[in-house]
Amino acid sequence: LAQVLLFAGQYQSVPACVGGWCPPPGSNMRRCWAESVVAYAVCTFFCTLTLYVFVALLVPAHTGSSVWLHEQLLVFLTVASTIPASWFLTLALWGNVTVGRVRSAMKADWFQLYTKSLSEKTKKSTDGPMLWEDVRHFVIIVNYKEPLPLLRKAISNLAVQVPKSLSASQTVVVLAMEERENGAREKAAILREEFKGYFQSVLASFHPGGKTGEINGKASNYKWAVGVVEDHCRANSVSPDRALVHVLDADSMLPESYLAAVTFQFCTVPDRYFKWWQPVMLQSLNFWEVPAMARLTSMMTACHELAAVSNPFGTAVPFSTWAVPLKTLKQIGKGSASAAQDPDVIADDHHLFVKGFFELDGRLQVQSVPLPVPNFAAGSKGNSYVDNLHERWIQAKRHTFGVAEFEYLVERAIMEIAEHGLFAKTLGFWRRYLGLFVELGVIHCMAVVSGIWMPLGTLLLLYRDATRLCSGETSIMCHILADRSVPQFNPLVEVAYQIVMGTSTAAMCVCLLCWVRAEQLAVAVAVDADVLDTIAPAKAKQVKALLGKSGTFPITKAPEVATNRYAITSCFKLLVDFAFAGVPSAYIYGGIPGLMAQIRLLHDHTFEYVTCLKQPRQTEGPSSAPAPPRPVEKLAPPERVLTAQTDGGCRGSVRRRHFCVVDHAVAIT
């Protein structure tokens, strides 16, 4: 804290170079120094406390004396554990509330709600009227070496959005490819030809890798694709005021009413140009195929996303798949939408949101879309169980490096105060900043608290009980502990710790139930997206057992179709996972990579963007994947495709309302 305050006072006098070191070309020396100071402060805080925790735990156990360290340590762990315990309670409460909202949203007719809102003046946006048919959606599918069938699935979901006009005349798909991928242009050409006529346009961008000052990853690819969107809007006279720019991962399966829900909110919510649209991300498509430790981390991420939708006391932040108005991006980029995103970051969503928060004077907020978007978790496509665990480890290291954006948030506040003073911003700005500070702190620093510190209190109590039982004993098992002093904990502190841990355990059990309820809804989207048979066969087997003889899984019937027996079985499996793999998962995929990321930031503010294996990678080019056969029927114009209803004519795949994919070919039923 002293370092940060000292820096704030000396900010204006920072020279161009310090100690013979100069920042990279084009960067700001003051910002580089700010990054270093904030990284030092955050890393010192967590690393010093973690070192204290382990010293206080191991020294008395090794020497047999200094048990007062154990007594102090339990007090510290009790206080520290109240933070993750309250977080678990928040996830359990608001996550289950969100599941009910999602169930209702999946049944909603968004166009009808829009029509109804036209007659209610109180629901009109304060930015002026926006007609449904004037909205344009630019969906950027950021990908690198993704299999061709998976990209087809993602684009197919966009082709069947309801009502029909959304895809046919209001949606532009942008394939954000990497130039360094072998066969990227051929793959893009195949997809553009297959889906020609289903959208207003299908564009492709090819990000050149190896540019100075960039990290080859999602942020730089997205930045390049936004430039293509800007060029298209200028060439076709599309106003930025009515354009929404979406970012979509290739494995994210949008429900068929997603674009309609975003369109409705864009037309009706107040201050639409200060909103950031975020659906509920659920890593459910291969949930039961990944190792138990990876499964638990996916579940906690999903519960956090669910709780963020309904929690009135929290500050939601974007994650993975989202949408923002093009006009907002231009404001963040000071006239250029592509300049809004910095290309040298890992957590692209958090960084862009924090940057927009300051550029828009703290008015930028997440507008939750209560619809599930299932995608894949890392750790199910390796050659062995150990390979799957390693793939999840790769993803955990990349995710925890997002702590750089928490430090970026603090850094921007320091720069703001140093340049303009504390009172240049309103009290409302700092109140919203505090909410964002807490949210990013929980996301990026909670792993160290809950993953490393929290379980150690239980070890202390077990050590106390073991030394008490072995006091005076001479057996071989008690030989080590026989001469150790028994820690004498304050009874109130001990009871407080047990209450905190009991509350956390109960809240975790409720989170398990929340996940099972949410998974039932996500399965409905997955069946409707026709991804189960071809990509997740284990999940397909479970779903077919639920479908019964009817063979249908209407999206409006999802909660009723999933039987109580299925839900109880799933809860029991997760309880077993939590009992045996909960603590190892918290250490391996939370605490350890979290500390590694903070230490890494002390000497290097960059990180190589390494993607983990979710689906089989394409290593050569489009020719390595099976070439798509000719369609069963010639592709019909959009009107025919989007009004056709299935009657069970698709063989070898789950029935679909609009069209089905047979052997990777789009076919009219």
Beta strands, then each sheet from edge to edge (+ up, - down):
strand 1: 136-142
strand 2: 171-178
strand 3: 201-207
strand 4: 243-249
strand 5: 275-282
strand 6: 322-325
strand 7: 365-374
strand 8: 660-662
strand 9: 665-667
sheet 1: 3+ 2+ 1+ 4+ 6-
sheet 2: 5+ 7+
sheet 3: 8+ 9-
end
